[in-house]
Amino acid sequence: MTPLSAATATPLPTGTVAVLALVWAAGYLLTSWWWPYRAHRRCRGTGKLRSPGGRAFRACPGCGGTGRVLRAGRRLWSAGRDLTTRRR
C-alpha cells in the first residue's frame, strides 16, 4: 500500500473550476452592488492625513476627505450598466 502524495491527487475537472469562478464573480459583483465603497487605503478610511510634523490634520487628497472610494467591482458594474443603457 503506497501513501497518497500531491503528485497522485486528481485535479478538479475544468467545468467545476469554471462554475466555481462564475459563482465567485457573481458573488463579488453582488457584494460590490450592495456595498459599493471601501475604505481608502492611504487614510485608512478616516478621510484625513497627519501633517509631516504630526500635529495638524488635512483632508486626504485621494478620497477628497470622505475616507471612501468605489470598489473595482462597482466601477465594472456601473460601466456595464452604462454600456447597456446608452442611447443612440
C-alpha positions as CSV (number, residue, x, y, z in Angstrom):
1,M,0.0,0.0,0.0
2,T,1.5,3.3,-1.1
3,P,0.7,6.6,0.7
4,L,-1.0,9.3,-1.3
5,S,1.1,12.2,-2.4
6,A,0.4,15.5,-4.2
7,A,1.6,14.0,-7.4
8,T,-1.2,11.3,-7.4
9,A,-4.1,13.6,-6.4
10,T,-6.6,14.1,-9.2
11,P,-7.2,17.7,-10.2
12,L,-10.7,19.3,-10.3
13,P,-12.4,19.0,-13.7
14,T,-12.2,22.1,-15.8
15,G,-16.0,22.5,-15.8
16,T,-16.0,22.6,-12.0
17,V,-13.4,25.2,-11.9
18,A,-15.3,27.3,-14.4
19,V,-18.5,27.1,-12.4
20,L,-16.7,28.0,-9.1
21,A,-15.1,31.0,-10.9
22,L,-18.6,32.2,-12.1
23,V,-20.1,31.8,-8.7
24,W,-17.3,33.7,-7.1
25,A,-17.5,36.5,-9.7
26,A,-21.3,36.8,-9.3
27,G,-20.9,36.9,-5.5
28,Y,-18.3,39.6,-5.8
29,L,-20.4,41.7,-8.1
30,L,-23.4,41.3,-5.8
31,T,-21.3,42.4,-2.9
32,S,-19.9,45.4,-4.8
33,W,-23.5,46.4,-5.7
34,W,-24.6,46.1,-2.0
35,W,-21.5,47.8,-0.5
36,P,-20.1,50.0,-3.3
37,Y,-17.5,51.8,-1.2
38,R,-14.4,50.6,0.6
39,A,-12.1,52.4,3.0
40,H,-9.4,54.4,1.3
41,R,-6.0,52.7,1.9
42,R,-3.9,55.8,2.3
43,C,-6.0,57.4,5.1
44,R,-7.4,54.1,6.3
45,G,-11.0,55.3,5.9
46,T,-10.6,58.4,8.2
47,G,-10.5,60.9,5.4
48,K,-7.7,62.8,6.9
49,L,-3.9,62.7,7.0
50,R,-1.4,64.0,9.5
51,S,1.0,66.7,8.6
52,P,4.7,65.8,8.4
53,G,5.2,67.4,11.8
54,G,2.4,65.1,13.2
55,R,0.4,67.9,14.9
56,A,-2.1,69.0,12.3
57,F,-4.5,67.2,10.0
58,R,-5.5,67.8,6.4
59,A,-8.1,66.3,4.1
60,C,-6.9,63.2,2.2
61,P,-6.4,64.2,-1.4
62,G,-7.0,60.7,-2.7
63,C,-10.6,60.4,-1.4
64,G,-11.4,64.0,-1.0
65,G,-11.8,63.8,2.7
66,T,-14.6,61.2,2.7
67,G,-12.4,58.1,3.5
68,R,-14.3,56.1,0.9
69,V,-13.5,55.1,-2.7
70,L,-15.5,52.9,-5.1
71,R,-14.7,49.3,-5.3
72,A,-13.3,47.9,-8.6
73,G,-16.4,45.6,-8.9
74,R,-18.7,48.6,-8.6
75,R,-16.9,50.5,-11.3
76,L,-17.2,47.4,-13.5
77,W,-20.9,47.2,-12.7
78,S,-21.5,50.9,-13.5
79,A,-19.6,50.7,-16.8
80,G,-21.6,47.6,-17.9
81,R,-24.8,49.4,-16.9
82,D,-23.8,52.5,-18.9
83,L,-23.0,50.4,-22.0
84,T,-26.4,48.6,-21.9
85,T,-28.4,51.8,-21.4
86,R,-26.5,54.0,-23.9
87,R,-28.9,55.9,-26.1
88,R,-28.0,56.4,-29.8
